[in-house]
């Protein structure tokens, strides 16, 4: 992507931010206070001189400015492109920086001899003060040379032995599998008493590779099988899966919509988490989504070719009785929400399927590097404790495969909250209060 194109992506993102801000009628100062950020930071976002590292503050801004569901999706798409353009610009600057600062002989290149003084004063280095290492005895140099030669011979013999090693190729498989995802579907780690202050964001990966079975977890690239005769894409790796999937496992339509079940008393549970911190909060307390779980999938091509997303499937890995834990709400007093376009999964169905909801268009979809898609999937249950994941079927030319999607290597987990005690954390409060009347 050229620098001009990257600038255009950033400006398109900033333009939509400005439109939302202007339509809200709020000043920069007032809006910044509501978003818990500085006025100067908000200015930089809206004039295109900076792009937020995380999407969470962008979504908060959009919701405060009462963006429509369509505007939320478009804003997310523009942020993805602007964030990707910023990453490429940083990589290019790091790559050409050393070459511009010094020539191959270690001296400044023509026209750049002013480094170290902004006024053009040359920098004088006292060569007498530079320590000159003592010259090594000749017998040490000879021993070092002999050792290096021996290591080189051993390495060469090892490479030949590896190249002659027999490999197993299945019939009809023209790709060389390279494992990049985890296939372990195990229990989450034992929760700690308090949430960890560190965590990772959820961005789509820039690349992916093929494997017999692959996974796409929170922030991980999708992997899958591929098939074809190797004629398409002769200039790229035949094993590359041409798409990446980023996962946000807990998406709040509003804070009141998200509840968690936790096997702890209120005195042992910290304050509720916002959407950005929900994965860390959930992991810290071993929490499970209560009643329903809303997941966001950002699917983006990793190359120039268009990728067709043919279908999305749900797979139930385990089903049991609802958890007998306490229910904790992440917000109170939100009012009625507006139903947004999404895909719906009724986990209590004998064979749950992904269905459209609120006017959402069904599959297939098309994505590319410059045209990603964001899908919202809402899974709900009233009678079970469900462990589940998703799979996305794709095709590009004569190649195709399946990307398995989970929560950072673990299944998504959603449990009904039948008759469980509920707790809210009112604004201005410092403790959980038992919910009255459900």
N, C-alpha and C positions, 0 to 999 in steps of 0.2 A: 504494500500500500504506500503510495507516495505521500510526502509530507503535506502537500496541498490537500489530499483526500482526508488525511488525519485531522487537519485543521477544520475541514468542512464538517466532519463527524462531531467534533467538539462543539462547533458553533450551532449545529442543529440541536444538540442536546441542551445547550445553554438557552437557545431561543425558546424551547418549550418550557423551560424553568421560568423564564421571564414572563411568558404568557400566563402561566398559572399564578405567578406572584402578582402581576398587574390585575388579573381578574379578581383576585381575592380582596383587593382594596387595602391590604395591609402594607404598612411601611416596612423597610428592610429591618429596622430596629425591632419592631413589634414581632415580625415573623421570626427573626433570629431568636428572640427570647422564647417563643413557643417551641422552637426546635432545639433549644438548649445548645446553641452555637453562637459564635461571635458574629457581629454584623459584617466585619471585613471578610470573614470566611464565606458568608452567604453572598456577598458582593462578588467574590471571585468565582463562585459556582455559576452565578447568573450572567456574568459577562464573559465566561468561557476561558478565563485564565487559569482555572483549576478544575479538576474532575474529582469528585468524591471517590475515595478508595473503596468504600463499601456502598451497597445500594440502599441500606436501611435508612440513612438520613434523607436520601432522595425520595423514598416512599413516604416518609413522615411529612416532608414538605408537600408532596402531592395530596396527601389526605387532609392536611390542614387547609389546603387551598381548594378542597372539595373537587378533586379531579374525578372524571368519569371513569368507569372500568376500562373503556377503550383508551383513554388517555394514560391510565396506569400501565397498560400493556405497551403502548407506544413509547412512553417514557423509559420503561425498562429496556426496551430494544435499543433506544438511542444511547442509554448509559452504557450498555454492553459494547457498542461500537466505539464510543468515545474512550472508554477505559482501555479497550484493545489498542486503539490508536496511540494512547499515551504510553502504553507498554512498549510498542514498537519504536516510538521516538526515543525513549530512554535507552533501549538496546542499541539503536543506531548511534546515539551520542557516545555511549560507552565504548563502542567498537572503533569509532574514528578519533576519539579523544587522544589516545597515546600516539597515533600516527601523525596527528597535527602538531603535537607538542614537541616531538623530537624526531630527528632523522635516524637512519640506520646506524650511524657511527656514534650516536649518543649526543650529538650537538644539535642546537636549535636549527630548524629549517629556515631558509631565506624568508625575511619579512616577519619572523617571529622571535627575534632575539631580544624582545623586551619583557619576556616573562620574568616576573619577580619584581618589576617596578613599573607602576602605571604611568610614570612621567617619562619613560623612555631611557632612564638611566641604566647603563649596563651593569650587570651583576659581576663583581670581581670575586673570584674564589682564591683563597690563599692556598696554593698547592703545597707549600711547605708544611701546612698544618694537617694535611691529609696523610693519615698513617699508611705506609706502604708495607703490605704483609711480607714477612721474610720469605725468601726463596726456599722451597722445599728441597731437601737432598735428592740427588738423582736416583738413589736406590728406592726411595718412596714412590717417585713418579713411575719407575719401572714396575714396581709391584702393583700399583693402582691400574696401570695399563693392562697388565696381565690379567688382573681380576675382572676388569670390564670385558675383556675379550672372552673370558671363560663364561661369564654370565650371558653374553650375546649368543654363544654357541648353544648353551642349554636352552635359551628362549627359542632359538630357531628350531632345534630338535622337537621341543614341545609343540610348536605351531604345526610342524609337519605331522606329528602324531595325532593332533586334534583334527587336522584336515582329512586324515585317512580314516578317522573313526566312523564306523557305519552309523547311519541315521535311519530312523523309522518314518516312512511316509505313507499315509493312508491313501487308499485308492480314491482318485478324483480330487484329492486335496493338492492344490497348486501353490499353497502359501506355506511359509515357515512360521509356525506359531511362536509368539513371544509373549510371555505372561506379564501383564502390567497391572492387573487388579487382584483383589483378594477374593477367594471363593469360600472363605470360612464364614459360616452363618452360625455364630455362637451367641452366648449370653453377653450382655454388656458388662463392662468392668464394674467391680464393686464400688458403689458411690462413696465419695468422701463426705465429711461432715459439712463442708462449706464449698461453694462453687469455686472453681479455679478461675483466677483472673485472666488467664491466657486462653487463646482459642484461635481458630483459623477462619478466614472468610470463605465465601462460596462463589468462586469464580469459575467460569468454564476454562478447562485446560486448552492449551493451544494445539495439542497433538494427541493422537491415540494410536494404538497398534492392535493388530488382530490377534485373537487367541481363540481356541476352541470354545471357551466360555469366558465371558468377561463381565465386569461389573462397573457401574458408574455410581459412586456414592457422593456424599456432600463435597462438592468442589472437585470431583475426580472426572477424568475423561472417560467417555464410554468406550468399551471394547466389544468386539463381537467377531463372529466368524465371517469370512468373505469367500466368494466363489467367483470364478471367471477364468478366461483363457490367457490372461496376462497381457492382452493386446492393448487394453485401455490404460492410459496413464503410464506410458513407457518410461517417462522421465521421473517417476516417483516410485516410492517403495510399494511393491505389490501387496504388502501386509498392512498398509495404513488404513485404518477405519476413518472415513472422511467426515466424522462428526464428533462433537464433544457435548457432554451433558453435565450441567451443574445443577445441584439439588439443594433446595432450601426445605428442610424437613418439617418446619413449623411456621406456617404463614398465618398471620392474624388478619382476618377481615376487619376486626377491631379487637382491642385487648380483651373485651368481655367474651369474645367467641372462643378463646383458647382456655381450656381447663386441663390440668394434669392430675393424675392419681399418684400419690406419694405414700409410701409405707412408713410414715413418721407423724408424730404429733406436731401441732402447730408451733410449739416452742422450739422445735428442732429444725424448722424450715425457715429459710431466709425470705426477704421480700420478693414479690413477683418480678419476673424478668420481662423485658421488652422482646420484640421479635428477634432482634439481632443477637441477644444473649440467651435466647431460649435453648439452643442446643447445649450450651455449657451448663445452664441451670438444670436442665433435664438430666444430663450425665452426672452432675454432682449429687443429685438426690435420688438417682435411679428412677426418675419419674416416667410415667407412661401417659400418652395422650388419652384424655378422658372423653368418651362418647364419639368424638370425631377427630380426624387429623387432616389438615389441609397442607398439601405438598406442592411446591412450585418446581417445575422442570424447565430449565433454559437450554434449548437445543440449538446448536450453531454448527455450520459446516466449518471444516478446517482447511479447505482448499477452494479452488476456483469452481469445481464441479458442483452442480446442484444435486442435493440428496433428497430423495423422496422418503418421507416417513409414512409407512403404510398402515400401521396399526399399533395400538397400545393395549397391553394385556396385564391383568393382575393375577398373582399367584399366591394362594394361601399356603403358608408353610407350617403353621400350627394353629390350632383352635382349642380353647379351653373355657373354663368357667370365668366369669368376670372377676377382676381383682377386688378383694375386700379391703381396699385402701381408702384414705381420705382424699376428697376432691378439693383442689385449690384453683381458684380463678385468677387469671392474670390481669383482670381489670374489672371495674365496677362503673355503673352509671353511664354506659355508652349510648344507650338509645337503640332504636331499630336500625339494622344494617341494610344496605342495598345489595341484593343478590347479584353476584358477578358471574360472567361466563366461566364455566369450568366443566370438568369431567367428574362424574359421580360414581362411587362404588358402594353398593349396599353389601357389607360384609356378612350380613345375616342370611343372605341368599345362599341357597345350596351350592350354586356355581356362580360366584360373583363375576361380573363383567364391568368393563369401563363404559359408561353411558354418558351422553351429552346432557347438559343442564343449563338452564337460563339462556337459551339461544346459542350455545356453543356449537360451532361447526364441527362435524365429525371428520375423521381421517379419510383420505390421506392429506398430508401437508408437504410443502417443499421448504427446504432451508439451504442456506449457503453461508459463506463467511461474512457477507455483507447483509444478510437477511435472516436473522435468527427468529425463533419462535419461543414464546413462553406459554407453558401449559400449567393450569392449576388442576390438581386432582384432590377431591375430597372423599375420604373413606370414613364410613360411619358404622357403628354397631350399637345395638341396644341389648344384646344378650350374650356376648362372648368377649373373650380376651384373644385377640387375633395378632399373629405375626405374619407379615406379608411383604411382598416386593412387586416390582413392575418389570416388564420387558417391552422394548421398543423395536419393532421390525423396520429395517431400512433397506433401500436399494439405490444404486447409482450406476447407470449404464447396465452392464452385464454382471455387476457385483452386488452382493447383498449380505445381510447378516442380522444379528440381534444384539441389542445392548441391554444388559440386565442392570436395573437401577435399584439401589437400596440406600440405607442411611449410613454412609461411611463404613461399609463392610458388614453392617448388621442389618437385619430386617427392620422395616418399620413395625411399630407395635401400637395398637389401639385397643382400648378396653372399655366396655360398658361400665357405667357408674351406678348400677341399680341400688337405690336406697342407701348410698354412702353418705356419711356426714360431709357437708360442704363448708368451705371457709373462703371469706373475702378479705381483701386488704384495702379498706377505704382510703381515699385520698387524705393525706395529712395524718394518717394513723401510723403507729409504730409496731403494730402486732396484727396477727390474723384474728378475724372475728367470725364466729360460727354463723353460717347462713341460716336465716329463718325462712321457713316455707319453701324448702327445696334448694 
